[in-house]
Each structure stands twice: as structure tokens, then as C-alpha cells.
Amino acid sequence: MNKKIRIAISGPLGRMGQTLIKEIIKNQKTSLTTVFIQKNHQLIGKDVGKILGIGNIGIFITDKLNIQNNNFDVLIDFTTPNSTLKYLKYCNKFNKNIIIGTTGFSEDEIKKIKIYSQNIAIIMSSNFSIGMNIMFNLIKKTTQIIGKNSDIDIIEYHHRNKIDAPSGTALKLGEIISKEMKWDLNNHSLYYKKGITNIREHSKIGFSIIRSGNIVGKHTVMFSSSGEEIKITHTASSRVSFAQGAIHSALWIQNKKQGLFDMSHVLSF
């Protein structure tokens, strides 16, 4: 029962990868055993701790997916859809569970992930923050109460280097609202462009997207009706909350054999 869960990290030099490594090392229930990176990188073979400024930790950056040399229980992946599918194929081959924080998957890629979940356990979430997942529940309940009588808008803010828009979290919020309203999100989304907008259509979710500076993540859902508005906001001040949620998920999934899960399962919502 006291055995540490062995965790591998892909994309260890990215912002989330670095945060995950530092949090895994601090957690008494987890052990960092492997860090994967893309092929032909100049830092392959280097101690990842030294690269991150936390001293030598005995874990060396590799681009070799070799189960004999890279043994682990769970892989945590916050990279890109192409890289995630590559690592997912590897986990499936060697029966390793995976935590997916990557966003921006196509419908076909989601189908592939679901197929893999028949053989291994997967937790996939657009946002691993516990606070954000509480917000998901609040949005569901608020939509049930006042959704039919409100204009609904989702405003999301992220750093200037984020490449997908809307964010996976914003889309998740839209999906929650759409499900309660019995809408198809693709047909009920509103994105303003320059020009004459005309009167706002009913039964639409407005999306506003901001990419600026070093914003970690902020999401607001606004319900506006005649005479009043309600705003529900979650702000992430650092990536630590995401990393801690992903690590908590890795601990939760270690005894699962197969299936596709999200944070609602981990948190028992």
C-alpha cells in the first residue's frame, strides 16, 4: 500500500511538464521514473533536474520509447494531439495507463482515444484544476435554472503562446451548457467578426477569446437576462493546480484496467 506510483512525463521541458516534474518530486506518493521528448533534441541524455534548475535527480531525458528502460505505471501527457496519439499507442502496446491533458483533438482523434480505452485506462480532461471542475458543476446547475431566459457567453483568457481556440476548457463549458439546453454546440455557437452584427440571435452561446501576455488561464461564463446578469469565473494563478489535479488522477487510476474517465469520476461528482 505504501509503494509509490511510478510516473512518466512527456514534454518535460514545456510549462506544464516542468511544473508536473517539480510536483511529482515533492509528492510522497509518487516517483518520477521517465521523461520523454521529441527525437533529435539537443538535451537528450541530460539530467532533467539540472535542466529545470532543481539539481541532479538521476532522471535523464530520452527520446527512446523502450519499456525495458522506461518503466512506469502511468504516463501524464500535456503535449500536442499528434504526440499524444503516439504516446497513447505506446501505452496501449505495453498496457500502461495514461492521463491526457492535451486539448485540440479532432473528432477522429477522439474516436481513436475511445478505442484505446477498451484496452487501457485513460483519464482525459480539458482542465485538471479541482476548482475548474467545481465550476463545471455550477454551470450545469445555473443553466438548468436560468438558461432558457438568458443570453449566455463564455469569455476565456490565456497566454499568447496557446495555439488552440477556443480553449478545451471553454469548449467543455459550452458542451455542458448545450447538453442542458438540448442544443448542438456547433450549431449554437456565436463568434463575432468585424462588421454589422445585427441583433443577437436567440439560443446561441457567445464565445470571446483573448490571447495575451502570460495569462495562465481565466474562464468566465455570463448569464444575462432582462435587468440582471450572473458571472461565474475561475482564475488559475499558476499551473500548480493543474499539475496537482493530474497527479491526483494518476493516483486514482493506478488500479483501473480499462475505460475512459474524466475529473468528475476522480472527484466523485
Phi, psi and omega in degrees: 000336183267001181294132179287143175280133183270123186243136173254148179236129171261148183065049186291345182263355175285173183299313180290321180302316179296317180295318179300314181301313181296322180286324178296318180297324181283336185280127183287348182259359185232154178224127176279124183241337186210142171229124181260148176215165179296155184297153173065025177280145185292344182263005178300133181093351180274150176290122186295329178297320179294320179298322182276357178081022181245010178091165180296130179238000177080013177246119187254138181295133182223157172243012182260119177268085183234113187299332180289327181263340186239056185283138181199168178262319184222138173257132173253124188233116172234078184234243178230158181308315181298315180293319180301315180296326176297312180291326179296319177299319178295314180298320179297318181298321185252014174059050177247137178283161185217142173252121184249116174251001177294144176236172177092019179289147173279170179298321179295322179292323176298320178299319179297318179298318179296323178295315178298328182292350174285343182247329180228167178269133182228132167249121179236127181215143175286343183203121183265002177292132178296320179299319180294324180288332170294320178299321177307316179294320179297320180294319178302311183293318181295321178297319179300324186275313189234005185303320184291341183249019186227150160277135185242130180230144174242121179244123181234142183235132174215170180295160187293344183267356180291131190257347179252144180209136354297167178294159177300325179292319178298319178294322176298318177299317178298322179293320178298313179298314182298320180297317180291328181271356183061044178250159166267121188301318182299325182270352183237027177255146183231123177235118183282143175236166179298138178129191178283120185270341186064180182292141182299136177287150173284164173058043178229145173257118180278133178246128173238132189235129179235129175236110188202140171055226185240033183295123181291311179169130177216132180228131177234133171247126184243126175252114185244127176229183182294111174095351180199163176216151176239130176242130175243122188231139169237132179236127175263120182271343175204169180277358182300320182297322178293316181296316180296323177294320179293320178294318176301321178294320179297322177293322182292323189275352191299333181258007178274142182266319179200168179125156178252121185235166172224187185292338177295327176288316182298319183268358178060042176284000000 
